[in-house]
Amino acid sequence: MLLLDAEAVVEATSMAALVEGVEAGAREEFAGTVVLPPRLNLPSGSGFFRIMPAVLNGSGWMGFKAFHGSIKDGVRYLIAIYDQKSGVLLAQMDAHYLTAARTGATTGVATRYMAPEGAGTVGVIGSGLEARTNLAGVCAVRNIAHVKVFSPSAERRAAFAREVAETLNVAVAPADDPAACVRDVDIVVVATNTSGRADPIAYRGAWAEAGQHIASIGSTMPILREIDVDAFGRADIVVSDSVAQLVEESGDAIDAVRQGVCDPKELRLLKDVVGGAVPGRERDDQITLFKSVGTAVQDVTAGFAVYQEALKRGLGREVPDFLELKLF
């Protein structure tokens, strides 16, 4: 088994490889060779404990992500990857950074199918890790030249602009307010810290412009909010990686459904878009919305991509097989 700590995972992560891996996983889901049960959410004395398993029968991998903690005290993440044929546990890895990276890769896959072909400008609301990884996912599939960024902290958005301009080789300018940040851009990325404020809404549907693609990833619990219900109402096409999880776990979607703005039956699944059953965009002037909540398929495919790269580069620590085979 290969044991990968947080530093090794960062070093072994390639956004391009993650995008291809996540897209392949979505295609395998569409083909019907994936076993993906609902994720298990358990309350604990200190917060929550969540387990997300997936079996990919086409590619022959299986695994899970487990994470626990609380918004107040922080969260620890683990991904485990198995080989089906041998039954061997291939790797265990810290998944703090990888969770953000696979979310960005999933946004990249959605952007590939939903954003205008010639998209070259992005407005990012948020300046944290997932704002960075989701922008990286967009840049992996579109030739992005100009980016605007807004966060409530002028210092953080300035730092984001400096750092991302260097790492992604794009021009990045801080914006003074969120509406200005998303004005006259092709793609909008909303990736915020949605907790701890009286009015947590970071993006409003009233700002959406014809032809824009919007990706929102920051509301994955019922108590969290990131975009308002008008964002769902303004969008011509709404796609999610899991409709069931979206309407049960995302505060944004729960509000939209309750207010009759969003009909779950009209939501499209990313796997069906990737598989070609439904389009992610039908006209240049459409407003499209990708609302991500994350799935175990993304974790397993991203984890396997990191495992492969770590093997090539000699990263991590090999641990002798400690799981005894029981024969019947």
Sequence and secondary structure as in RCSB ss.txt:
>XXXX:A:sequence
MLLLDAEAVVEATSMAALVEGVEAGAREEFAGTVVLPPRLNLPSGSGFFRIMPAVLNGSGWMGFKAFHGSIKDGV
RYLIAIYDQKSGVLLAQMDAHYLTAARTGATTGVATRYMAPEGAGTVGVIGSGLEARTNLAGVCAVRNIAHVKVF
SPSAERRAAFAREVAETLNVAVAPADDPAACVRDVDIVVVATNTSGRADPIAYRGAWAEAGQHIASIGSTMPILR
EIDVDAFGRADIVVSDSVAQLVEESGDAIDAVRQGVCDPKELRLLKDVVGGAVPGRERDDQITLFKSVGTAVQDV
TAGFAVYQEALKRGLGREVPDFLELKLF
>XXXX:A:secstr
 EEE HHHHHHH  HHHHHHHHHHHHHHHHHT EE    EEEEETTEEEEEEEEEETTTTEEEEEEEEEETTTEE
EEEEEEEETTT  EEEEEE HHHHHHHHHHHHHHHHHHHS TT  EEEEE  SHHHHHHHHHHHTTS   EEEEE
 S HHHHHHHHHHHHHHH  EEEE SSHHHHTTT SEEEE    SS SS   B GGG  TT EEEE    STT  
 B HHHHHH SEEEES HHHHHHH HHHHHHHHTTS  GGG EEHHHHHHTSS S SSTT  EEEE    HHHHH
HHHHHHHHHHHHHT SEE          
